[in-house]
Amino acid sequence: MKKAILNYQDLNEMLDGFLRESEVFWDDFYMDRTKDIPFFKNKGPDENLVEYFTNGLAPERVLEIGCGPGRNAVYMAKKGCKVDALDLSYNAIEWAKERAKEEEVKIDFHCISLFDFEFKPRSYDFIYDCGLFHHLAPHRRLTYLEMLKKALEKDGYFGIVCFNTDGALDTPDWEVYKKGSLNGGIGYTEERLKEVFVNDFNIVNFRTMKKITQPDELFGEDFLWVSLMQLKNKG
C-alpha cells in the first residue's frame, strides 16, 4: 500500500522505516536481566544526578525519558519528587515497577514512546534523559527538542547522559541513513552535542561522567557525557 507524505509525522515514520524497530529491540534487550550490562547490575542513581540534587536542584515534577529499570526514577521519588517515567520497553517498565515497589516509592510509569506521550504543557520543572538521546535517530532530534520546550516550565531544567566518542562512533547524520543503522548509538563530541541544545538552553554544567568502581551506591562510566541545562527564557 502506497502512503503519501503529507505532514511531518508521515515524514518521521518514513525515515524511521530505514532503521531497526525500536520497540522490539529494546524489549529483547531488557528480557534477560542477568546480562553483563553496567546499569543492570547497579540499582543506584547516576553520580551526576546525585550531585545536582546535593547542589540544590529540588524539582517537584519530574519527567524521566528512557527510564530503563528505574534507577534514577526511584532516586528522585525518594527525594520527594512526583515522577513520570517513560520507556518504550514493556520488560524495562515491569522491572522498574518491581524496584519501585521494593523501595516503597510511588512512580507513574508509562510504557510508551516519548513521541506518543501526552502531557500538559509546562508540566515539569525537570526532565532527565539517561541514555535515550544517543539512540535517537537524527530526524527525531527536532521533535525531541520541541517536546522538551513544551513540557518544561519556564526556566525549567534538563539533564542528559549521553555517549561521548569513547562510548560509540561519531557517526555523521547522513551516514545513519546510508547504512540504515545508528551503529549501536551515536557518540557525540562536545561540540556536536552542545550544537543541538545551545539555541534553546543555557548550559549550566557539562563534563565527562565520573567512573565509579563497582560495587557502589552510585553509577558512573567515563564513556558518557553529563550535562545540566536550563531552558532559556525567550519572553
C-alpha positions in Angstrom: 0.0 0.0 0.0 1.4 3.3 -1.0 1.4 6.1 1.6 1.8 9.7 0.8 4.0 12.1 2.9 1.5 14.8 3.8 2.9 16.0 7.1 5.9 15.8 9.4 4.5 12.7 11.2 4.4 10.9 7.8 8.0 12.0 7.1 9.2 10.8 10.5 7.5 7.4 10.1 9.1 7.0 6.6 12.6 7.8 8.0 12.0 5.5 11.0 11.5 2.7 8.5 15.1 2.9 7.4 16.2 1.8 10.9 15.6 -1.0 13.3 12.2 -1.5 15.1 13.0 0.2 18.4 10.2 -1.4 20.5 11.1 -4.9 19.6 14.9 -4.3 20.0 14.5 -2.8 23.5 12.1 -5.3 24.7 14.5 -8.1 23.8 17.4 -6.0 25.3 15.7 -6.0 28.8 14.4 -9.6 28.7 17.5 -11.1 30.2 18.3 -9.3 33.5 21.5 -11.3 34.1 23.4 -9.8 31.1 26.7 -8.1 31.9 25.3 -4.6 31.4 26.6 -2.0 34.0 23.2 -0.4 34.8 21.6 -3.8 35.0 23.8 -4.8 38.0 23.7 -1.4 39.7 20.5 -0.2 41.2 22.0 3.2 42.3 21.4 6.5 40.6 23.8 8.4 38.3 26.6 10.1 40.1 25.9 13.4 38.3 22.2 13.3 39.2 23.0 13.0 42.9 25.4 15.9 42.5 22.7 18.1 41.0 20.4 17.4 44.0 23.2 17.8 46.5 24.0 21.2 45.0 20.4 22.4 45.3 18.3 21.1 42.4 14.9 20.4 44.0 12.3 19.8 41.4 8.7 19.0 42.3 7.5 17.5 39.0 9.9 15.3 37.1 9.7 13.5 33.7 12.3 10.8 33.1 12.5 9.7 29.5 14.0 6.3 28.7 13.9 5.2 32.4 15.0 1.6 31.9 14.9 -0.4 35.1 14.1 2.7 37.1 17.4 3.5 39.0 17.1 7.3 38.6 13.3 7.5 38.9 13.4 5.7 42.2 16.1 8.0 43.5 14.1 11.1 42.5 10.9 9.7 44.0 12.8 9.1 47.3 13.9 12.7 47.2 10.3 13.8 47.2 9.7 14.4 43.5 6.5 13.5 41.7 7.9 11.4 38.9 6.5 10.3 35.5 8.9 7.8 33.9 8.7 6.6 30.3 10.2 3.7 28.5 9.4 2.0 25.2 10.2 -1.4 26.6 7.5 -3.4 28.5 10.2 -5.5 30.1 12.0 -2.4 31.3 8.9 -0.9 32.8 8.0 -4.1 34.6 11.5 -4.3 36.1 11.3 -0.6 37.1 7.9 -1.2 38.8 9.4 -4.1 40.8 12.2 -1.9 42.0 9.8 1.0 42.9 7.7 -1.5 45.0 10.8 -2.8 46.7 11.8 0.8 47.6 8.2 1.7 48.6 8.0 4.7 46.3 5.2 5.8 44.0 6.2 6.5 40.4 3.9 6.9 37.5 5.4 4.5 34.9 4.3 4.7 31.2 5.2 2.1 28.6 5.1 4.4 25.6 7.3 6.2 23.1 8.3 9.7 24.1 6.8 10.9 20.9 3.4 9.4 21.7 3.3 10.5 25.4 0.6 13.1 26.1 1.2 15.7 28.7 0.0 19.1 29.9 2.3 21.9 28.6 4.7 23.4 31.2 4.1 20.3 33.4 7.6 19.6 34.6 10.4 21.6 36.3 13.0 18.9 35.5 13.3 16.4 32.6 16.0 13.8 32.8 17.4 11.6 30.0 20.0 8.9 30.8 20.7 7.0 27.6 17.8 7.8 25.3 19.3 10.7 23.2 22.3 8.8 21.8 19.9 6.1 20.4 17.7 8.7 18.8 17.7 9.0 15.0 18.9 12.4 13.7 15.5 13.2 12.2 13.8 12.8 15.6 16.0 15.4 17.3 13.8 18.3 16.2 10.7 16.6 17.7 12.7 15.8 20.8 13.7 19.4 21.3 10.1 20.6 20.8 8.9 18.2 23.4 11.4 19.4 25.9 10.5 23.0 25.3 6.8 22.3 25.5 6.9 20.1 28.6 9.3 22.2 30.8 8.1 25.1 33.0 9.6 28.5 32.4 13.3 28.3 33.4 13.0 24.5 33.9 16.0 22.2 33.9 17.0 19.4 31.7 19.7 16.8 32.5 21.2 14.4 29.9 23.6 11.5 30.0 24.9 10.6 26.5 27.7 8.6 24.8 30.9 10.5 24.1 33.2 9.2 21.4 34.7 6.7 23.8 31.2 5.1 24.1 30.3 4.9 20.5 31.3 6.0 17.0 30.8 9.7 16.0 28.5 8.6 13.1 27.6 11.5 10.8 23.8 12.1 10.4 23.7 11.3 6.7 25.7 8.2 7.3 23.0 6.8 9.6 20.5 6.6 6.6 23.1 5.5 4.1 23.9 2.4 6.3 20.4 2.1 7.8 22.0 1.9 11.3 22.9 4.0 14.3 25.8 1.6 14.9 24.6 0.9 18.5 24.2 4.6 19.3 25.8 7.9 18.3 29.0 9.0 20.1 28.9 12.8 20.4 31.8 15.2 20.5 31.3 18.1 23.0 30.8 20.5 20.1 28.3 18.3 18.3 26.2 17.7 21.5 26.2 21.3 22.5 25.2 22.4 19.0 21.9 20.6 19.4 20.9 22.4 22.6 22.6 25.7 22.7 19.9 27.8 21.0 17.3 26.7 23.5 19.2 26.0 26.7 21.8 27.6 28.9 24.4 25.0 29.7 24.9 25.1 33.5 27.3 22.1 33.7 29.0 19.9 31.1 31.6 17.3 31.8 32.6 13.6 31.5 30.7 11.3 33.9 32.9 10.1 36.7 34.0 6.5 36.6 32.6 4.8 39.7 34.2 1.5 40.6 31.6 -1.1 41.4 30.1 -2.3 43.6 29.0 1.2 44.8 25.8 3.0 45.6 26.2 5.3 42.6 26.5 4.6 38.8 29.2 6.2 36.7 31.0 5.5 33.4 33.6 7.8 31.8 32.5 6.9 28.2 29.5 9.2 28.8 28.9 13.0 28.8 26.7 14.5 31.5 25.1 17.9 31.3 22.6 20.1 33.2 20.9 22.7 31.2 18.3 25.4 31.9 15.6 26.4 29.4 16.2 29.9 28.0 13.6 32.5 28.8 12.8 33.9 25.3 10.0 36.2 26.5 
